[in-house]
Amino acid sequence: MNSHHWSSYATGVSSRTGSSLVIMFAGLLNSGVPALAFTANDADTMFGAFSSAFYSQNGTNGYFKDTQIGGRADFWKQAEEIECVIDAYECTSNAAYKDMVVCLLNGFVKNNGNNWASNIYNDDCMWASIAFLRGYQDTGEERFKAIARENFDLVYDRSWDSTLGGGLYWTTANSTKNACVNGPGGIAACLLYQIYGDINYLARAREIFNWERAHLFIAGTGAVCDGMNTNGKVNPWASTYNQGTFIGLANFLDETNDAMLAANFTKDQMTHSGILPSYGLAGNNSGFNAIFLRWMAKFNKDHGLQNTYQKWLQKNAEAAWNVRRTSDDLSWCQWHKPTQAGKNLYSWDCIASLEVLQVVPPTSIVSQAPAIRNTSVTQTPSIK
């Protein structure tokens, strides 16, 4: 296993319980409202439910289905769902999860090949590169890092130019430069530097960050704008996806103040009563909160910011756990209302609930009447 493990996640099975906070919801209990705490067992239950509903494996090749009844999640959603399994493994050291990562990456290659040049979306390729790089770090499979490096290099070469002072284009149409590709591209470059020790990747990560900060980040508020066209017009829309990857890249590069500004904007301006946005179902955005939570939880842990952010993150995890439906323990991305009974759910609609329970420390050691399920499956230093 590669030595550049994310120490904020790779803490072993006992760390989930060992770092738990015992919270007594006295007021809620006295009022007859069920306690909102969630446990490490609940996190495992959620993982088992998601896997049972969406994971398919044939031999050594695996993939996540698009919905409960079939299909296959598309290129970038597949890559991000694989990352959530990587997060679960790094939180628990569960060998079954590690085996699942290998099968999923094998399946990704089977379905998409080793070379992703035909995919016009540069952000898709950067997400897949991250999944393969992290997969290498956890499994030691040399082919994973080689695939990631080849595809990062080809995408960087086709998407970076001096127009608008630098930055990566979103697609091969070269019409807009967006946060959705620059954040993941910078993170992939950081991981390549960690793995290969090639300072050119560190330089690229820094250049990408500097461009995004100068053109899409509003330092006065902490908002990350969506992108800008080649005429220099900025789309000011902010999403948890872009807030999260900006935080992740800033954290890798030790730009702590900027990461905190982006985190605070998300917490204070993008939530309703502290709960992350409820993106629409069956669409491209429904998994955005999973991306934010991955990088926010890592930043929170890396810098010991639990007093500032952990209760907020746990509130979101509690919301995700408590809106699950009891028939199969699946939880959708709309955490303000119960998951609809009988609905054929998309895996992407459920990924944020899976992710938040994996990366956020539990709020209780004792489970609140958990469902019993079979969960088996058929801190990195900053870079300056």
N, C-alpha and C positions, 0 to 999 in steps of 0.2 A: 504493500500500500504506500502511495506517495506520501512523503512527509509533510507536504503543504496542505494538510487537512484543515478545514475550518474548525478551529477549536471551539468556536461558539456553538457548534452543532454536534461535533463528534465527542459526546460526553458519556456514552454508554447507557445501558438500560436503567441503571440505578439513578442516573442524574435526573430523569424525569420526576421521579418520586422524591429524590433527595432535595431537589430545589423547590419542591412544591410549597406553596403557602397555604396554611390551614386557615380558612376564612369561615367564621361563624356568622351565618346570615340570620341573626336572631330576630330582627324585625320581620323579615320575610316569613320565617317559620312561625312566629307568633300570629301572623296575619293569615296563616293557612296557605300562603303562596309557596309553591315548591322552591327549594333552594336552587340557586343558579350555578353552584360550583360544578366544575368538571375535573376529572381525574385522568391519570395516565391510562387507566383501564378504558376510559371513555375515548381517549385518543386512539387506542388500539381497536376499539369497537368501530370507530368511524373508518379507520383504514380497512378493516375487514369488510365493512359494508360496501365501501367504494370498490374494492377489489372484486367482491362477489358479483356486483352489479355490472362492472365495466371491463374487467381484465380478462383477456383471452390469450391462451398460450398453446402453441403447437410445437412440440419438441423443445428446441432451445430458442424459439422465436416467439416474442410476445407483442401485444399491442393493446391499447385501450379502445374500446368501442365508442362510437359517436353517441349512441343512446343505449338505454337498457335493452332494446330489442335488436340492436345490430349496427352495422356500418363500422367505420373506423374513423376516429378523430383525425382531423386534418394535420398537415405537416407541423405547423407551429404549436397547435394545441397539444399534439402528441408529445412534442419536445418539452413543453411546460409541464405536462402531467408526469412525464418521466422525472423531471426535476423534483416534483413533489415526493416521489418514491425515494429519490436520493436524500431529500430532507428527512424523511421518516427513518431511513437507515442511519443517517448521521446522528439523529436524536436517540436512537435505541441500540445500535449495533446488532440489530436483528439480522442474522445470516440469511433468513428467507427473503428479506427485503433486498439484500445485496444481490442474491441470485436473480431476483426479479428485475433489478436494474440491468444486469447483463442480458437477460432475455429481451427486455424492452429495447435496448440499444441494438441488439442483433436484429430484432424485428423491424426497427426503424431503417436499418441498412437494407434489409430484404425488400421493404416496401418503397424506399426512396433512393437506394443506391449509395455509393461512396462519394459521389460528386453531385453537388446540388446546384450546379450552374444554371440548370433549366428553370429553377425557381426564381421568378422575377422579384420576389419580395426579399430585400436584403435583411430585414429584421428577422424573418423566419430563419434564415440561414445562421444568423448570429445566435438566436435562441438554441438552435440545434447544436451549434458549436459549444455553447456553454454546457448543455446537457452531456455531450460527449467528453468534454474536458473534466467535468466533475465526476462523470462516470469512471474515467481513467483514475482520477485521484482516489476513488473509493475501492476500485477493483484491481487496479494495476494492469488492466488489459491494454497493452501498448497500441493496438490498432485503433482504439478509441481516440487517443490523443492525436494520432497521425491523421485520422479522418477530420478531426476538428481543425487542425492546423491548416490542412490543404484548403478547406472550405472557407475558413476565416481569411486566408491570404487572397483567395480569388474574389471574395466579396469586397474586401477592403480595396483591392486594386481597381475594381469596377465602380466603386461608390464614393471614394474620396477624391475630391479635387479642390482647386483654389477658389471656385465660385463661392461667393458669400464669405470668403475668408477661410474656407475649409469645411469640415463636416461631412457626414455620410448621407448619401441620398437614400430615400425610403425604398424606391424601386428602380429597376433598370430604365425606366422612362426619364430619370434624372430631372424631375420637375419640382420636387420638394425635398427639403432636408428636415428630418423629423426626430423628435426625442425618442420615438419608439424604436429607432435603429441605433442612434448614437449611444444611448444608455447601455443596452445590451452589447453593442460593439466594443465599448470601452471596458466592460466587465470581462468579455471574452479575451481582450488583449491583456488584461491583468492576469487572468488565469494562465494564458500562454507564457507570460513572463515568469510566473511562479514555477511552471512545469519545465520550461526549456532554459530559463535563465538568460534569454536573449533580450538585451536592453532595447532593441528596436521595438519590441512589443510594449515595453513600459513607455517608451517615447510616444507610441501611437495612442496608448491609453490616456496619457497626459494631454496630447493634442486634441483628442476627441472631447475630453472633459472641458478643457479650456474653451473649445468652440461652443459646446452646449451651454456652458455657464455664461459666456459672453452674449449669446444670441437668443437663447430660449429660457434662461433662468431669470426670474425677477427677484433680485436680492432683497428688495424692500419688503416683499411679502413671503417669499419662499415658494412661490408658484413656479411650476415648470410648464411652459407653453408647449402646445402640441407640435408645431413645426413652422417652417417658413418656406414660401415659394422662391423661385429664382429671381423674382422682382424685389425680394426682401420683405414682402408682406407676411406678418406673423399671425398665426392662428392662436389666440390666447387660451383656448380650451385646456383645462388641466384634468388629468386622470390619475387614478391611483397607480396605474401601470407606470406612467412616466415619473411620478413622484418617487415610486419605489426604486426604479432603476437608477435615477439620479442619486438617491441616497446610497444605493449599493456601490456605485462607482466612486462617489465622494468618500465613502468609508474605506474602500480599497486604497485610495490615494491620500488618506489621512486629512481630507478636507472636512473636518468635523463640524465647523461652524455652518458651512453650507448644508451639510446633511441635516443638521438640527433645524435650520430654517425650513427646509423642505418637509421634515417630519412634523414640525409645529403647524405649518400651513395645512397639511393633511388633517391633523388632529383637530385643529380649531376652526377650519373653514370648509372642509369637505365632508364632514360627518353630520349626522342628525342624532342629537343626544349621545354623541360619542361613537355611534355605529357607522361604519364605513358605508359608502354609497351602495344602493341597491340597483345594480345595472340590470338591464333587461334580460329576459330568458331567451335561450336558443339563438344567441347572437355571438358576436366577436368579443364583446366587452364583459361578458358575465364572469370570466375568470380573472379579471384585472386585479381584484383584491388579493388573490393568491400571490401575484407577483409582488405587490406592495408588502404584504406580510412577510414574505421570505426575507427581503432585504432590510425591512424595518426591524424585524426580530434579531437579525444578525447585528445590525448597528446598535441596538439596545443592549445586547449582551456584550459585544466587543468593548464598549465604552462604559459599562457599568451604569447605565442610565435607567435602571429599574425604578428608581424613585420618581422619575419623570414620566415614563411611558408604560411600565409594565401593567399597571391596573387598567389602563385604557386598552391595551392589547388583550388582556384577559377578559375584559368586558365584551369584546368582539368574539372571542372564543366561546364564551358562555352563551352569547346570542346564537351563534352557529349551532352549538350543541342542543340548545333548548328548542329550536324550531325544527329539529329532525322529525321525521315521521316514524312512528313506532313500528310500522309493518316491516321496514327493512333498514332502519337507521340511516337512511340517506337524508342529507340536508342541502337545500339549495342555497343560492346566493342572496336571496331576499330575506335578510335576517330580522325583519320587522314583523313577519307573519309566518305561520306554520307552513312547512312544506306540504304541498297539495297531495292529498291521498289519491292513489290510483294513477297519478300522472306518469307518463313515460318520460323520464328525465334524461337530459344530456349530461355526459360526463363533465363537460366544461362548465355546466351550470352548478355542479357540485364540488368543483375542485377547490374553491376558496374555503369551504367548510372543512374539507380534508386538511388543507394546508395550515389553517390557523390552529387546529388542534395538535398538529405535529410540532410546530415551531414555537408556540407560546407555552410557557410553563403552566402546569395545572394549578388550579386555585384550591384544590382540596386533595387530601391523601385518601380519604374514605369516599367511595363511590356513592352516588345518590341513586340506588336501585338500578344498576346498569343492566342492559340487555346482555345475555350471555351468547357470544358468537365465537365461531372458530376464526381466528385472525391469521391462520396460516395461509399461505399463498401457493395453489396448483397453478481552537480559535486561531484562524489564520492571521498572522501579523499584517498590518496595513502596508501598502506599498507607496513609497514616497518618490 
